[in-house]
Every structure is written in C-alpha cells, then in structure tokens.
Amino acid sequence: MDKNEQKKKIMLHNVKNSLGVILGYTEAHNDELITKEELDERINEEIQEIVSMIKDEIYK
C-alpha cells in the first residue's frame, strides 16, 4: 500500500470515529443526558473537525 492510500485510510478511520462520536451524543440526548443545545453544539464541533481534517488533506 502506498503512502497516499495509507493517508486516505487513516482519514477514513478518523471520519468514522467522528461519526461514532456523533452517534454517541445523539444517544446521550435521546437518553436525556444532554440538552438539545449541547447536542447541537457538540455535533457542530465534530463536523468542523471532519471538515478541517478533509481540508487539511486536500490542501497539503
């Protein structure tokens, strides 16, 4: 596997991890452990991380 493929796989794993975090926050909200505002804030933070990660990879 070349370096480019390795980078893509690592990025894919990072995105999958972020999606898992988002699902966890959603479950926490469904179980009434966090408020809707906290859910929205945390989801937005995760999305920003995903976007930043992708931008960093694209513009390297």
Summary of the structure (lengths in Angstrom):
residues: 60
radius of gyration: 14.2
end to end distance: 19.8
largest distance: 45.3
contacts: 139
relative contact order: 0.14
helix: 85%
strand: 0%
